[in-house]
């Protein structure tokens, strides 16, 4: 049984929808205090209204790509406002379709800022020993199965998600010297707004390739909670595929 | 960069809650580990264009106190 206490504060980014929303609701249900970061206040409030202990959800409206250089200081300001952190689940991200034709420096920057640059700079804040609890602190990134197997039109998304996996290997060594842990999870397609939006190319393109069906955000959230918890004290620098076996079907 | 600015920089590198003094002995800091040394090496290169080695920073006979790190920067830290 995974349990947290309300003295344990976790930052959850992208907390208003999809995997982030599911992670925030689950951590709250398991007893943790959650700093729920996202852009949209209405959606954040909606998420909070679904929580078992809404008094332990702290809403922070923030676009992580704005003033991106100062994200480490942003984390410090959250620590000063709330508490030293027990960890972070970085779930914000975008999954734009970009074949070469629409790739420009701007589209590259847009995807990498939110999917890669922001999690690294948020980690710089969370991993600072002055901002976390030390031993027991755990960070999880949401990577993607696209880092391993990608459809056409996904070079930027896949690249940004693969970059997280590689960086976690190095960062986890650094963070372990301060008592912390870091891991990635690689979900395959889940029923999140990113892909169920009827205009989504992802939806039309690859839904037929998942014979075991799609997962749900809670499937990813369960693994995130496990990796944040003290049940995984010896696991760090790893990346876990969560895809109902679909990688096996294609290899 | 002046000494006061460097002491604040070192405080950030070491992620210390307590202020740093020039006369502090490095081996009294639990934060003075290989990662902090690597960060000092990288900082010297980026800020001053000075290459120092991890070995040089770890030689206790030469780098004992905070002021010994400052000396490695020559005239770059006034």
Interface residues (C-beta under 8 A of the other chain):
Chain A: X128 X129 X130 X174 X177 X178
Chain B: X15 X16 X17 X31 X33 X34 X35
